[in-house]
């Protein structure tokens, strides 16, 4: 790397690594490794390997992850725009693997932007259960929401909240929690020279204070018997082993589960040897730290957790006089969709009244007509309206009251002049067989690129896949090599492009 490592950082690493330091320092002369992770919500690992022209080498700690060759440009291929894989640094794939997410789990990704680990969690959920994904910074939630939409996540909710507000709203609720904590980023020095420039000797202590607060909040949101994975991309022990040791001493209901694995994981330091580290001089990846924490209480059913949640929420409302946890003020729903897809509390009561009666019923009727014609089946979930925009949420709207919801669920579209207009995220989450009309474009043809650029296509009727009883004219799910990419509208051999401008191939 071109940037000079800070002398105080190098001195600390010498003390930490001893005789391994020279090998560690030499690793900074190497080119960082690139990687992709297969999106199994859309395609299996085996089918992607057979379909892709990329040279893929398996990543030891992630069964869906692969190294890409130096100079590869996986983002410049139609398969990327169809959401078949996520471009991700190889070491960053490890924390979710340690979380051991199972279909049906309730999962919280607390510091989630830009969304790589959230898409990985979603793939493991296989469309079942719930993912609440969050980031504290409003600007970063835009990329987070877009990535979940691109990769076809139907059961995810995107929040822009502080960890303590989420913990107060969901006490003892989640089976699994991931904290990919904000950190000093020392493990990314080789990959991102800006991280080097922003670092000084006081940076680890600054982040450690943040990390303590995040962990304490997460502890109250995890259900008894649940699992919490804490990870950073830094080497500093005060952000890693010391943080975990302090947390365990304050929370005796948690214990560290020793990380096993493939032989790639090195043990943590001192008494926290059960934690894990990825070192850039020992693996093909950047620096990472991971700790798996288990709540030692007996596992309880979702129904029992919901009952405990009601009791704890009542206590919170009585003790939190200022309502800072947003429980007390929970009767102010996020009601209006802004230009950037955010919702504000402004005029919530008026918006709520406007959704009552015939207005909402007509909108739902228009939506019902669309799915009858286009899908032939009804997506499961709770319909939530923000103005004319409709989401299908894995949670009823009351569960999100008082929280800043960027995306309260799967965005399926909006109603205009009494007609339902399907949204792009609806298309990207569908499989070709789930749509009554579809057409597949080859990734090796100019047609696929033209579609991704927003151009109109000439498509003969013979190329359309149409279910029996469905007319040819109407919305068509446009696929690339059989995998959904967006909408088009077909009539008389012309496919009008519905691919949104902000997503187009540049």
Backbone torsions as a table, in degrees:
resi	resn	phi	psi	omega
1	UNK	NA	153.1	-175.4
2	UNK	-80.8	-33.0	-175.6
3	UNK	-71.6	145.5	178.8
4	UNK	-83.8	130.1	178.2
5	UNK	-69.1	138.4	178.9
6	UNK	-59.3	137.9	-176.3
7	UNK	-61.9	-38.3	-179.9
8	UNK	-66.9	-33.2	175.5
9	UNK	-66.4	-46.6	-179.4
10	UNK	-61.6	-41.1	179.6
11	UNK	-63.3	-42.3	178.8
12	UNK	-64.7	-40.7	-179.7
13	UNK	-67.6	-32.3	174.6
14	UNK	-61.3	-44.5	179.2
15	UNK	-65.4	-36.8	-175.6
16	UNK	-74.4	-40.4	-171.7
17	UNK	-99.8	-20.4	-179.7
18	UNK	60.0	-124.1	-175.3
19	UNK	-67.9	-15.4	178.0
20	UNK	-81.0	-7.0	-171.4
21	UNK	-62.2	-43.1	-176.8
22	UNK	-61.0	-40.1	177.4
23	UNK	-65.4	-40.3	176.6
24	UNK	-60.5	-47.6	-179.0
25	UNK	-63.4	-37.2	179.9
26	UNK	-65.6	-26.5	-178.6
27	UNK	-64.9	-19.8	179.7
28	UNK	-75.3	-7.6	174.9
29	UNK	-87.2	-9.8	-176.8
30	UNK	-90.7	155.4	177.1
31	UNK	-77.2	132.2	178.1
32	UNK	-58.8	149.6	-179.3
33	UNK	-85.4	138.7	174.2
34	UNK	-95.8	158.8	180.0
35	UNK	-155.3	157.8	171.8
36	UNK	-131.4	152.2	176.9
37	UNK	-124.4	126.9	-176.2
38	UNK	-67.3	134.1	177.7
39	UNK	-88.3	94.1	-175.8
40	UNK	-75.2	-1.3	167.7
41	UNK	-67.0	-24.6	-176.5
42	UNK	-113.0	-37.7	-170.6
43	UNK	-147.5	146.9	177.4
44	UNK	-79.1	160.7	177.6
45	UNK	-58.7	-43.9	-177.0
46	UNK	-64.1	-41.2	-179.9
47	UNK	-69.5	-37.6	177.6
48	UNK	-65.0	-42.0	178.3
49	UNK	-61.1	-40.0	-179.5
50	UNK	-72.3	-30.0	-174.3
51	UNK	-87.9	-34.8	-170.5
52	UNK	-79.9	149.0	173.6
53	UNK	-93.1	-1.6	178.3
54	UNK	-71.2	144.9	170.9
55	UNK	-84.5	115.8	-170.9
56	UNK	-116.3	127.0	177.0
57	UNK	-115.6	126.2	-175.8
58	UNK	-59.2	141.4	173.2
59	UNK	-91.9	126.2	-170.3
60	UNK	-58.0	-35.8	-172.5
61	UNK	-95.9	3.1	-178.8
62	UNK	-140.2	109.1	-175.6
63	UNK	-65.5	-16.6	177.5
64	UNK	-105.5	5.5	-176.5
65	UNK	-104.9	147.1	-178.4
66	UNK	-142.4	140.2	169.6
67	UNK	-72.9	144.8	173.0
68	UNK	-109.8	151.6	-176.9
69	UNK	-68.3	154.3	178.9
70	UNK	-59.6	130.5	180.0
71	UNK	92.6	-7.7	178.0
72	UNK	-66.7	148.7	179.7
73	UNK	-127.3	71.6	-176.4
74	UNK	-63.5	-20.9	177.8
75	UNK	-75.4	-11.4	179.6
76	UNK	-104.1	47.6	179.0
77	UNK	-142.7	143.2	178.9
78	UNK	-55.4	-28.2	179.7
79	UNK	-63.4	-33.3	176.8
80	UNK	-65.2	-43.2	-178.1
81	UNK	-72.7	-17.5	173.5
82	UNK	-89.4	1.6	175.8
83	UNK	73.8	27.5	-177.2
84	UNK	-80.5	-18.8	176.2
85	UNK	-153.6	158.1	177.9
86	UNK	-112.2	132.8	178.0
87	UNK	-82.7	119.2	-171.5
88	UNK	-148.5	141.5	175.3
89	UNK	-62.1	132.6	-171.4
90	UNK	-55.1	-44.8	-178.3
91	UNK	-63.9	-29.1	-178.4
92	UNK	-68.1	-12.3	178.0
93	UNK	-80.7	-13.8	-172.4
94	UNK	-71.7	-43.8	-174.3
95	UNK	-56.4	-41.7	-178.9
96	UNK	-67.5	-34.1	176.6
97	UNK	-61.3	-38.5	179.4
98	UNK	-72.6	-21.4	179.7
99	UNK	-71.4	-22.9	175.4
100	UNK	56.0	53.9	179.0
101	UNK	-70.1	137.3	177.9
102	UNK	-120.3	148.5	176.3
103	UNK	-52.8	133.4	-179.5
104	UNK	97.2	-12.1	178.9
105	UNK	-66.4	153.6	166.0
106	UNK	-96.6	119.4	-172.5
107	UNK	-125.7	139.2	175.1
108	UNK	-118.3	123.0	172.0
109	UNK	-106.3	103.5	-162.9
110	UNK	-81.5	-31.5	-178.5
111	UNK	-128.2	73.6	-155.5
112	UNK	-95.6	-27.2	-172.9
113	UNK	-61.4	142.8	6.5
114	UNK	-86.5	1.0	171.2
115	UNK	117.1	4.1	-179.8
116	UNK	-58.6	-47.8	-178.9
117	UNK	-71.6	-30.5	176.9
118	UNK	-66.2	-41.2	177.5
119	UNK	-66.3	-33.2	177.4
120	UNK	-66.9	-42.1	175.7
121	UNK	-62.1	-44.2	-178.1
122	UNK	-60.2	-40.3	178.7
123	UNK	-62.7	-37.2	179.3
124	UNK	-71.9	-29.5	177.0
125	UNK	-72.1	-23.0	177.4
126	UNK	56.0	35.6	177.4
127	UNK	82.9	-0.7	179.6
128	UNK	-108.8	155.8	179.7
129	UNK	77.9	-150.6	-170.9
130	UNK	-145.6	136.7	169.2
131	UNK	-119.6	120.2	168.7
132	UNK	-105.1	117.0	-176.7
133	UNK	-118.5	138.5	-166.5
134	UNK	-142.7	149.1	166.3
135	UNK	-146.1	143.1	-175.0
136	UNK	-74.5	-24.7	-174.1
137	UNK	-94.6	118.8	-176.0
138	UNK	-55.8	-42.0	-177.6
139	UNK	-63.3	-36.2	-176.9
140	UNK	-72.7	-22.9	179.9
141	UNK	-70.2	-19.4	177.1
142	UNK	-62.9	-48.8	178.3
143	UNK	-66.0	-36.4	178.9
144	UNK	-60.5	-49.7	-179.4
145	UNK	-64.5	-41.9	-178.4
146	UNK	-64.0	-40.4	-179.8
147	UNK	-66.3	-39.0	176.1
148	UNK	-64.2	-35.6	178.4
149	UNK	-70.0	-44.0	-179.4
150	UNK	-60.9	-37.0	-175.1
151	UNK	-92.3	10.1	168.1
152	UNK	75.9	36.6	-179.1
153	UNK	-84.5	122.5	-179.4
154	UNK	-99.8	-26.5	-171.2
155	UNK	-110.7	33.7	-179.8
156	UNK	-113.2	147.2	175.8
157	UNK	-123.7	130.8	-178.9
158	UNK	-107.0	122.4	179.4
159	UNK	-114.6	156.1	172.2
160	UNK	-124.8	79.2	-171.3
161	UNK	-137.1	164.3	171.8
162	UNK	-81.3	149.5	-178.7
163	UNK	-57.3	-36.4	-178.3
164	UNK	-68.3	-33.4	176.9
165	UNK	-66.9	-40.8	179.1
166	UNK	-65.6	-43.5	179.6
167	UNK	-61.4	-38.8	179.3
168	UNK	-69.1	-33.6	-179.5
169	UNK	-80.4	-24.6	-177.7
170	UNK	-130.0	62.0	-179.7
171	UNK	-69.9	137.1	176.0
172	UNK	52.5	38.7	-166.7
173	UNK	-105.6	-40.5	-167.9
174	UNK	-93.7	141.9	174.7
175	UNK	-75.6	-36.5	-176.5
176	UNK	-137.0	139.0	175.4
177	UNK	-132.2	132.1	173.9
178	UNK	-109.3	127.9	171.9
179	UNK	-117.3	95.2	171.2
180	UNK	-89.9	85.6	-161.7
181	UNK	-69.6	144.3	168.9
182	UNK	-58.7	136.8	-172.7
183	UNK	-150.2	179.4	-178.1
184	UNK	-74.1	-10.4	170.3
185	UNK	71.1	22.6	-177.3
186	UNK	-61.4	-30.5	179.5
187	UNK	-69.3	-12.1	-179.5
188	UNK	-103.3	7.3	-177.1
189	UNK	-55.9	-39.3	-178.2
190	UNK	-69.0	-32.8	-174.7
191	UNK	-88.7	-29.9	-173.1
192	UNK	-137.0	102.8	-177.3
193	UNK	-66.4	-23.4	177.4
194	UNK	-64.0	-30.4	177.5
195	UNK	-63.3	-36.3	178.3
196	UNK	-65.2	-43.8	-176.8
197	UNK	-66.6	-30.5	-177.5
198	UNK	-85.2	-10.1	-172.9
199	UNK	-86.8	143.4	165.5
200	UNK	-144.2	175.9	-172.6
201	UNK	-64.4	-20.2	178.9
202	UNK	-90.8	-5.0	-176.2
203	UNK	-62.1	-45.3	180.0
204	UNK	-57.7	-41.1	-179.5
205	UNK	-64.8	-36.9	179.2
206	UNK	-62.1	-44.9	-179.3
207	UNK	-73.2	-32.2	-179.7
208	UNK	-58.6	-37.8	178.2
209	UNK	-62.2	-41.0	177.6
210	UNK	-64.2	-44.1	-175.8
211	UNK	-63.4	-37.5	177.6
212	UNK	-59.1	-47.0	-178.1
213	UNK	-64.1	-41.1	-179.0
214	UNK	-64.0	-44.8	179.8
215	UNK	-61.9	-42.8	-179.6
216	UNK	-62.8	-39.4	177.5
217	UNK	-65.9	-44.1	-178.6
218	UNK	-61.3	-33.8	-178.1
219	UNK	-59.9	-32.5	-178.8
220	UNK	-83.6	-15.2	179.8
221	UNK	-93.4	-14.3	-177.8
222	UNK	-83.4	134.5	178.6
223	UNK	-72.8	150.9	174.0
224	UNK	-53.4	134.2	-177.3
225	UNK	84.4	-1.9	-177.8
226	UNK	-79.2	173.5	-177.6
227	UNK	-121.2	137.4	177.1
228	UNK	-125.2	128.9	173.7
229	UNK	-111.2	125.8	176.9
230	UNK	-108.4	129.5	179.8
231	UNK	-140.5	153.0	172.7
232	UNK	-139.9	165.9	172.6
233	UNK	-113.2	48.8	-179.7
234	UNK	-137.3	163.5	-179.0
235	UNK	-99.5	-18.6	-171.6
236	UNK	-61.8	124.4	-179.1
237	UNK	-64.4	-28.7	-179.3
238	UNK	-69.5	-16.5	174.5
239	UNK	-99.7	-5.4	-173.5
240	UNK	-121.6	-96.2	-176.3
241	UNK	-58.7	-40.1	-177.7
242	UNK	-67.6	-36.8	177.3
243	UNK	-64.0	-44.3	-178.7
244	UNK	-67.3	-42.9	179.0
245	UNK	-59.9	-42.2	178.8
246	UNK	-65.7	-41.2	-179.7
247	UNK	-63.8	-45.1	-179.4
248	UNK	-62.8	-38.9	179.9
249	UNK	-66.4	-31.6	179.6
250	UNK	-85.4	-20.1	-174.9
251	UNK	-129.6	80.9	-176.8
252	UNK	-65.3	-11.4	178.1
253	UNK	-77.8	-1.9	178.7
254	UNK	-112.9	146.8	173.6
255	UNK	-135.3	155.0	178.2
256	UNK	-85.7	125.8	175.3
257	UNK	-92.6	123.5	-177.5
258	UNK	-62.8	129.7	179.7
259	UNK	-79.7	123.7	174.3
260	UNK	-92.1	-122.2	171.0
261	UNK	115.1	-155.4	-166.2
262	UNK	-96.3	0.9	-171.5
263	UNK	96.3	-8.7	178.5
264	UNK	-78.9	-27.1	-175.5
265	UNK	-83.5	125.1	173.0
266	UNK	-90.3	149.9	-178.7
267	UNK	-71.7	156.0	173.1
268	UNK	-70.9	176.8	-175.6
269	UNK	-90.4	151.1	172.2
270	UNK	62.8	-138.6	-177.6
271	UNK	-70.8	-10.5	179.5
272	UNK	-99.6	38.4	-179.6
273	UNK	-66.6	-15.6	177.4
274	UNK	-74.8	-12.9	173.6
275	UNK	-79.7	177.4	-173.4
276	UNK	-134.1	149.7	175.0
277	UNK	-132.0	144.4	169.4
278	UNK	-110.8	121.6	-177.4
279	UNK	-106.5	134.7	-176.8
280	UNK	-66.3	-17.3	177.1
281	UNK	-92.5	-0.6	-179.5
282	UNK	-117.3	-22.5	180.0
283	UNK	-133.1	167.3	174.8
284	UNK	-88.3	80.8	-178.1
285	UNK	177.2	173.0	-178.6
286	UNK	-88.6	177.9	-175.6
287	UNK	-75.2	134.2	178.3
288	UNK	-145.4	151.4	171.9
289	UNK	-124.5	142.4	-179.7
290	UNK	-144.1	138.1	174.5
291	UNK	-131.7	131.3	176.5
292	UNK	-102.9	118.9	-177.4
293	UNK	-113.8	130.7	-179.1
294	UNK	-111.8	130.5	170.1
295	UNK	-74.2	120.9	-171.0
296	UNK	-80.3	-5.4	178.2
297	UNK	-67.7	158.6	179.8
298	UNK	-67.6	143.2	178.0
299	UNK	-66.6	142.8	179.0
300	UNK	-125.5	159.2	-178.6
301	UNK	-71.5	164.1	177.6
302	UNK	-60.6	-37.7	-179.8
303	UNK	-64.1	-43.3	178.8
304	UNK	-65.0	-37.4	178.2
305	UNK	-65.7	-39.0	179.1
306	UNK	-64.0	-38.7	177.8
307	UNK	-65.4	-42.3	177.6
308	UNK	-64.4	-35.3	179.8
309	UNK	-63.5	-41.8	179.5
310	UNK	-61.2	-43.9	-179.6
311	UNK	-64.3	-45.9	-178.1
312	UNK	-67.2	-36.3	177.7
313	UNK	-63.4	-37.8	178.6
314	UNK	-64.0	-40.9	177.0
315	UNK	-63.1	-42.9	-179.8
316	UNK	-61.2	-41.5	-179.7
317	UNK	-64.1	-35.0	-178.0
318	UNK	-76.1	-31.2	-174.4
319	UNK	-95.3	-24.0	-176.9
320	UNK	-95.4	84.0	-172.3
321	UNK	-64.9	-31.5	-178.2
322	UNK	-83.6	-10.7	179.7
323	UNK	68.9	25.0	-175.0
324	UNK	-65.8	-18.6	179.7
325	UNK	-86.5	4.0	178.0
326	UNK	65.0	11.0	174.6
327	UNK	-79.4	-45.3	-177.3
328	UNK	-64.5	-34.5	-178.1
329	UNK	-96.4	24.6	-173.0
330	UNK	-70.5	-6.7	179.0
331	UNK	-87.4	16.7	175.1
332	UNK	-115.0	87.9	-176.4
333	UNK	-70.7	154.1	172.3
334	UNK	-73.2	111.9	-162.8
335	UNK	-112.1	-22.9	-172.0
336	UNK	-124.3	134.9	-177.5
337	UNK	-86.6	122.7	178.5
338	UNK	-84.6	-178.2	-178.0
339	UNK	-62.8	-30.2	-176.4
340	UNK	-100.4	16.4	176.2
341	UNK	82.8	14.2	178.3
342	UNK	-97.7	167.1	-179.2
343	UNK	-127.6	141.7	-179.8
344	UNK	-119.5	164.1	178.3
345	UNK	-81.6	-7.9	-173.6
346	UNK	-59.7	129.5	178.0
347	UNK	56.4	35.0	-177.2
348	UNK	-61.8	-41.0	-177.4
349	UNK	-63.6	-42.2	178.6
350	UNK	-64.4	-41.3	178.9
351	UNK	-64.7	-38.0	179.8
352	UNK	-63.8	-43.2	178.8
353	UNK	-63.3	-37.4	-177.9
354	UNK	-66.7	-20.4	-178.7
355	UNK	-89.2	-8.7	-176.7
356	UNK	-77.0	156.7	170.6
357	UNK	68.7	-138.6	-168.2
358	UNK	-63.9	-32.8	-177.8
359	UNK	-60.0	-52.3	179.8
360	UNK	-69.0	-39.1	180.0
361	UNK	-62.4	-39.8	179.0
362	UNK	-67.6	-39.6	178.5
363	UNK	-64.2	-43.3	178.3
364	UNK	-65.8	-34.5	177.3
365	UNK	-65.0	-41.1	178.2
366	UNK	-64.6	-40.9	176.5
367	UNK	-63.2	-43.3	178.8
368	UNK	-60.6	-40.7	177.4
369	UNK	-62.8	-39.9	-178.5
370	UNK	-65.7	-48.8	-175.7
371	UNK	-69.2	-28.5	176.0
372	UNK	-65.5	-41.2	-178.4
373	UNK	-78.5	-39.5	-170.7
374	UNK	-95.3	-34.5	-175.4
375	UNK	-109.6	-43.4	-175.4
376	UNK	79.8	8.2	177.0
377	UNK	-151.6	161.8	-175.4
378	UNK	-111.4	122.0	176.2
379	UNK	-59.6	141.2	-179.3
380	UNK	-83.8	143.1	176.9
381	UNK	142.3	-175.9	-178.2
382	UNK	-101.3	121.8	176.8
383	UNK	-71.0	129.6	177.4
384	UNK	-126.8	122.1	177.7
385	UNK	-98.0	135.6	164.8
386	UNK	-121.6	100.1	-170.4
387	UNK	64.8	-124.6	178.7
388	UNK	-94.6	3.3	-175.1
389	UNK	-96.0	133.3	-173.3
390	UNK	-114.0	131.6	174.4
391	UNK	-120.5	146.8	170.5
392	UNK	-106.6	113.0	-170.3
393	UNK	-106.6	146.5	173.2
394	UNK	-74.7	-8.3	178.9
395	UNK	-127.4	148.5	173.2
396	UNK	-65.6	153.1	-173.3
397	UNK	-60.4	-28.4	-179.0
398	UNK	-63.0	-28.0	-179.3
399	UNK	-71.1	-15.7	-178.8
400	UNK	-104.6	1.0	179.6
401	UNK	-56.8	134.5	177.8
402	UNK	83.9	-4.4	179.1
403	UNK	-106.5	148.0	178.7
404	UNK	-82.8	96.6	-177.7
405	UNK	-92.6	117.9	174.7
406	UNK	-81.9	-42.1	173.0
407	UNK	-138.0	110.4	-178.2
408	UNK	-80.3	4.5	-179.8
409	UNK	166.2	-154.7	179.5
410	UNK	-79.0	117.1	179.6
411	UNK	-78.8	116.7	-176.0
412	UNK	-105.0	-18.0	176.1
413	UNK	149.5	-167.6	-178.5
414	UNK	-140.6	163.6	-179.3
415	UNK	-104.3	129.4	178.8
416	UNK	-134.4	122.6	179.0
417	UNK	52.1	40.8	176.6
418	UNK	80.9	0.6	-179.4
419	UNK	-114.7	145.6	179.3
420	UNK	-90.0	127.6	178.8
421	UNK	-109.5	114.5	-176.1
422	UNK	-68.8	143.7	179.0
423	UNK	-87.4	157.3	178.7
424	UNK	-59.0	-41.9	179.3
425	UNK	-62.2	-24.0	174.8
426	UNK	-65.5	-44.1	-178.5
427	UNK	-64.7	-45.6	-174.0
428	UNK	-66.4	-18.4	-180.0
429	UNK	-95.4	-1.2	-178.8
430	UNK	-92.6	151.5	167.7
431	UNK	-95.3	153.3	-173.7
432	UNK	-56.3	-37.6	-177.7
433	UNK	-73.9	-9.4	179.5
434	UNK	-87.4	-4.9	-179.5
435	UNK	-112.2	138.3	-179.6
436	UNK	-69.7	-24.2	176.5
437	UNK	-128.6	131.9	176.6
438	UNK	-153.1	162.1	174.4
439	UNK	-146.0	142.3	-178.9
440	UNK	-113.7	130.2	176.6
441	UNK	-105.7	143.9	179.4
442	UNK	-79.8	136.4	178.4
443	UNK	-65.8	-17.0	-179.7
444	UNK	-92.1	-1.3	-177.8
445	UNK	-98.1	160.8	174.7
446	UNK	-69.6	-21.7	-178.8
447	UNK	-60.2	-42.5	-177.9
448	UNK	-62.0	-44.4	178.5
449	UNK	-65.1	-41.5	179.5
450	UNK	-60.9	-43.3	178.4
451	UNK	-61.4	-46.3	-178.3
452	UNK	-66.6	-18.7	175.4
453	UNK	-88.0	-4.7	177.5
454	UNK	91.5	16.8	-175.6
455	UNK	-88.3	152.8	175.5
456	UNK	-74.7	142.7	-179.2
457	UNK	-120.5	151.0	171.9
458	UNK	-98.0	115.0	-176.4
459	UNK	-128.4	120.6	-179.9
460	UNK	-71.7	156.8	-179.4
461	UNK	-61.0	-31.8	-177.6
462	UNK	-64.4	-23.5	-178.2
463	UNK	-83.9	-12.7	-179.1
464	UNK	-77.9	142.7	171.0
465	UNK	-101.2	112.5	-173.0
466	UNK	-127.2	127.6	179.2
467	UNK	-72.8	151.1	-178.8
468	UNK	-57.9	132.5	179.6
469	UNK	91.4	0.4	-179.6
470	UNK	-105.3	136.5	177.4
471	UNK	-74.9	157.5	-179.6
472	UNK	-71.9	-39.1	-175.0
473	UNK	-72.2	134.2	175.7
474	UNK	139.8	-166.0	180.0
475	UNK	-69.3	140.2	179.4
476	UNK	-126.0	132.8	174.1
477	UNK	-78.6	115.2	-178.5
478	UNK	-89.8	124.1	-177.6
479	UNK	-116.7	156.3	173.0
480	UNK	-117.5	118.3	-174.2
481	UNK	53.6	30.5	176.9
482	UNK	93.7	1.8	-175.6
483	UNK	-118.7	131.5	-168.9
484	UNK	-58.5	139.0	178.0
485	UNK	-128.3	-24.7	-178.8
486	UNK	167.1	-169.9	-179.0
487	UNK	-103.2	155.1	164.9
488	UNK	-141.0	165.9	175.0
489	UNK	-121.8	121.6	-173.6
490	UNK	-105.2	137.0	172.2
491	UNK	-158.9	125.9	173.6
492	UNK	53.2	45.3	174.9
493	UNK	83.2	1.7	-179.5
494	UNK	-114.8	127.5	176.7
495	UNK	-103.6	104.1	176.3
496	UNK	-72.3	130.8	-173.3
497	UNK	-80.7	128.6	177.6
498	UNK	-112.4	14.8	-179.7
499	UNK	-71.4	125.8	-172.4
500	UNK	-67.3	144.9	-175.2
501	UNK	-58.4	-39.0	-176.6
502	UNK	-71.3	-7.9	-177.9
503	UNK	-107.2	-5.6	-165.9
504	UNK	-70.3	152.5	176.1
505	UNK	-62.2	124.8	179.7
506	UNK	-107.7	NA	NA
